[in-house]
């Protein structure tokens, strides 16, 4: 139950809050800039995508407000139910006329008036699961770092990855593996287990990449994009052209050229290319700085959390958001192979935005409890 009398006198990490709000606002600007022409061609109006994104922002704002004003410990009571619901939705994506097939992947569930991507929410609530797991087993870990009990998160992750790879969604399955490794390392699990898991994961990744044609092509496009300019290298080449055209100061908001049907879906996974073209090096620097500020504040919240659950939860959510951001940025700059990961708060799409805002709401609530008698 929310105590309305204390809502406005509780302290929250205002820097984190303002950073998230600024990223969301910049995301709205970039979504409109990159989607207006496509919207005119497809729907006859320039505002189709920005109106939908505005609705997503409003809903996400409600979730931020609710979560920042409710004790994060309540997540322990119902995260299992939410995870079960997410798994059910991930199975539903394979049902004809319910799951949406887009670009050769089935990652969305169609509810007629809206659709959701379950895997985006899976990432957040998998962090809740890991945080609760590590807190409950802290005594066991302190007495026996080699307990086989700490293999179970990898087993659960493996089950989830089977569903993700079936969609297929190699990017999210990789994120789950990385986050499991990071969280268990932070929890103090034996390096022997983590190294063994990393070795097995690397072998599995090798076969998953090089035995599937389109994943192998993505690696080739990453290594030699100009060997097939009109084929597998086309998207990343257009992205690099966007950054080259941007220069130091950029072409100016709305003046980008690559979004005009050169760069595929410029308002989603490759939206940062338009940031580079329209806002230049200065804009790129500002965006990266905002993510670094978010990472710094999130880790400070983790350090000063009132209990281990809060520490693990804040640490995991912070790593998840910033890792996703820098993987996306690395992809569009051809520093990493292409993966279908959205840029948090910026890319068009309700599921990604809502999941990121759920994470921010939880972080803000942890900060409100951390700040009692402290200045972090």
C-alpha positions, 0 to 999 in steps of 0.5 A: 500500500502506498503511503501518500503522505510520504510520497513527496518527502522521500528522497530518490536519486534525482540524478538517475531520475533526470538522466532516464527522463532526458534519455527518454525525451531524446529518444522521442526526438530521434524516433520522430526524426527517423520515422517521419518519412517512413510513416508518410509512405506507409500510413500517409501521416508523419506521426504514426510512430511517434504517437505510438511511442508517446503512448509507450512513454506514458505507460512507462511513466506510470510504471516508473511512478508506481515502482519507485513508490513501492518497496522493491522487496514486494518483487520477492512475492510475485516474481515467480508468477511473472516469470511463469507468465513470461515463459507462457508468452514465449511459448505463445509466440509460436502459435499461428495467428498469435505470434507475429513473424517479422524478419524471420523471427517470432518474438512478439505476441499479438493482442490485437490492440497491442503486441509485446515482446516477452523476452524484453521483460524476461531480462529484467525479471531474470535479474530479480530471480538471480538477486533473490537466489544469491541473497537466499544462499549467501550463507551456503556460499560463505561456507562452501563456494563449491556447492553444486547448488550454484549450477542451478541458475545456469540450468534455468538460463539454459532452459530459457535460452532454448526458447529464445534460440527457437524464436530465434533471438541469439542476442537476448540469449547471449545477454542472459548468459552474460548477466548470469555470469556477472551476477554469480561473479558478484555473488562470489561463486567459485571461479572454477564454475564460472570458467567452466560455464564460460568455456561451455558457453563459448563452445555452444556459441561457436556452433550456434553461430557457424552452423547457422547461415544468417549468423555466420553471415553476420560475423562475415559482415562484421569482419569484412562489410565491404566485401558484399556492399549490396548484400550482407554488408549493406546495413553496417556500411550504411550505418558507417556512412551515417557516422561519417556524414555526421562529422563533429557537429552533425547535419542537424536534427531532421537533416539525416540522409541515411534514414531516407530508405538507405538504412533499414528500420532506422528508428529501431536497432540502428537508431544510434546511426542517425544520432551520429549523422544528425548530432555528430560526435558531440551528440554521440558523446552526450548519449554515451555520457548519459549512459555512463552517468546512469551506470555510475548512479546505479552502481552507487545505489547498489553499494549503498542498498540496505540489504543484499537483495537490493545490492544484487538487484541494483547491480544487475539492473544497472549492468543489464541496461548499460550492457545492452546500450553499449552492445547496441552502440558497438554494433552500429559502429561495427565494433561488434557483430550485428545483434537484434538488441534495442538501444534502451530508452531510445529505440522505437518499441514499447516492450524495450522501453517499458522493461527499461523503465521498470528497471529504473523504477526499481532502482529509484525505490532502492535509492530511496531506502539507501538515502535514509541518513546517507548522501550517495 
